Amino acid sequence: MNIIPEYELQRIINMFLVVTRENWNSYVDKEKTFLYKVFAFNEHEESVKIDKFDFFEQSQEILINRQSKRELLITIGYNMQIAEKPSIHITLPSESPMSAGIGQNEGFQNNQVIDESVYPVYTANSQSTYNLIITSENMNEVLVIYHWLRATCLSMYSQFELRGFQNVRFGGADMNIDDTLIPGHIFHRNFNISFTFDWSVPDILGSSILSIRNITGQAQP
């Protein structure tokens, strides 16, 4: 299996968004929803607020309301054209190979059969860290997305493993961006996801290691 992490991460985040919306729509009493438990369920049983910014109310505009101008956008690579809006930009700061077996782990995955011939499949593994850069012209919106991401990644951790991501860890940090490159009114926070994964590819030269025929020239059943 050849994993393309950017594609899988985008699928996972979009799935998190769909599940969050389905959870919201399944309850008449919104105090039972996932968003309420993340942004409004605390020791005082009231919504988290910074000044007049109500996290529970604004999370609905960003994550639930499909007609909202503040609806969350998800893109692969940093996209300046949408950075002012609530957005997640999937970027790759680092990837490094790990130890490989003799013969590039040939046989770790099933060999490929084409036209009654068997071809080798090679496997390697990598250690990667991906940055999910959160942007908005409103810092509080950045905080909503960051804490929603952190909560959904923990709640739905198994989704990473189902897609071949191993030893998944996540964290975050504020970012200092050069104002000469990116306008200063855009706020940023990084949510990083680190993991290991295996990826496999067939022999591009098509070197057959076995022909599935007997000595009479007939294909084996």
Secondary structure, DSSP 8 states (H G I E B T S, - for coil): ----HHHHHHHHHHHHHHHHHHHHHT-SSGGGSHHHHHHT-STT-S--EETTEEHHHHHHHHHT-TT-TT--EEEES--GGGTTSSEEEEEEEEEEE----TTTTTTSS--EEETTEEE-EEEEEEEEEEEEEEEESSHHHHHHHHHHHHHHHHHTTHHHHHTT-EEEEEEEEE----TTTS-TT-EEEEEEEEEEEEEEEE-TT---SEE-B-TTS-B--
